[in-house]
């Protein structure tokens, strides 16, 4: 049953579970602090494909396939899949997932897409519109640079505020808590976790964000553009639920990076809400800022998706975390809008995840 709480938050009273999840990354991502915790990694940015765009499609397909294996179900068991990416017409999703023959609804939330697809999946399952749903998104450094900024061949310089688009994908399978799937001996990189699993991640609530636009036009400073949206969604959720930041183990944002995180802290402090000791950002978690040249941190749909579908959900399953707010942020720009001198609207969606 879905219950609206306050103005913007939906409480999912049966709390659908995340039955399986997977994260696949590229070489740079696997060399970061979270390396070794992903289901699969590649050293070649093309993944053996003819183009970077095809490589990104492959990331999505493999993330879904591994998540399905870990949930012990087949593609035909899934009633609907919500997917999106950064490329025009979401071609990474449509071309990557077409062979799975799962009913498909494409999503575009820019880098907020993981929270958006996860929210849609949870609502469909909670409402009974779907028995099993899947959420997936991806990004690729080379394909994103070619579309949104300059082709890599140009060798353009990146300013200090620029972030590194993650070559990564994350996927999650959502089903009712009451649904039990018979165990199979599935061999994946993280299959050894099975004996260590103590808790099941469930989705308690979601809060869909509002578009915020602070007039920022620099496509190389998206952390600053997205921070106000993250702040607004967090504030809306806390007000709707009458909770405090200290009621949660962690408040983790999508890919604000270092610049956006600093701005988020300033906004929250101005509102009298202290989250410094509880906050982290996927754009800061994915890379080592001292050893890897990522400037202001990580970004891209695959950034928050891969961190959620590895480190965060693993920590919930193993009891290291129990109650988190996951807020993925997105810059709702396009090459056309940037070329026409438009500002960068932003969005942030929140998913409340607990371990039971």
C-alpha positions, 0 to 999 in steps of 0.5 A: 500500500502506498501512503502519501506522507506530507506534501512530497513523500510516498511511504511504501507500507509493505517495503518491497525488497531489493532481491538482487543487485549488481555493479559493473565498472571500468578500469579507473573505477576499479582502481579507486577505493571501492575496487574489488567490491564490484561484480565485474570490471573491465580494463578496456574502455571499449569492452571489446566493442566497436564503439564507446556507445556499444560498450555502455550498452553492454555495461547495462545488459551485463549489470541486469543479467548479474542482478537477475542471477543474484535474485535467482530469476530469469528475464522472463520473470520480470514484468517491467524494467525502468532504464535510462542513461545520459545519451540522446534518446537513451540509446545505451538502455534501448540497445543494451536491453533489447535482447532481454525482451522485458517490458521497458519504460525508458527514463531520463533523470540525468545523473539522478536516474538510479534513484528515479528508476528505483523509485518507479520500480518500488512504486510498481511493485508496491501498488501491484502493477508489477510482480517483479521490476528492475531498475538500471542505468549507466554512463561512460566517460568517453561517450558522455564527453563526446556528447556533452563537451568535447571529443577526447581527440581534441585534448581539451583542458578540464577546469578544476570544477569538472567531474569525471563521468564514471564508466559504470552501470548499476542494476537492482531487482525489486520484488515483494518481501513475501516473494521467496525464490528457491536458492540456486548455486549461482557463481558470481564474483560476490556469491561468497557473500551469501553466507554472510548476508544478515539483512535484506535491503528494503525500500521504505519510502521515496521522495520525488524532487522538484526542478531547481535552477540557480542560473548556473550555465557552466557544463563543467560545474554541475556539482554546483548546479545540482546541490540546491536540488539535493538540499531541497529534496532532503529538506522536503523529506525530513519535513514530511516525515518529521525526522531528523538527520540523526535518525539515519545512519548515512545521508548519501547524495549522488554525484555532487563531488567536492564542489557540490558537496561544499555548497550543499553543506552551506545550504543545509547549514543556512537552513539550520539542518546539520548533516556534515557528520552523516553525509557522503557523496558517491562522487567522492566515494568512487575515486581517490582524489589524491591518487586519481586525477578526477578533479572535483570528483565523479559524476554520471548515472553510473557513479551513484548507481555503481556505488549503491549497487556495491558498497552501500547495499553490501554494507546494509546486507552485512549490517554495517548500515541499517538506515540510509537516505540515497539521493541521486542528483541530476543536471537536466541539460542537453547539448542543445540547451547548452549551445543556446546559452541556457542555464542548467536545471537540476533534480534530486530524488530520494530513496529511503532504504533500510535493512531488515 
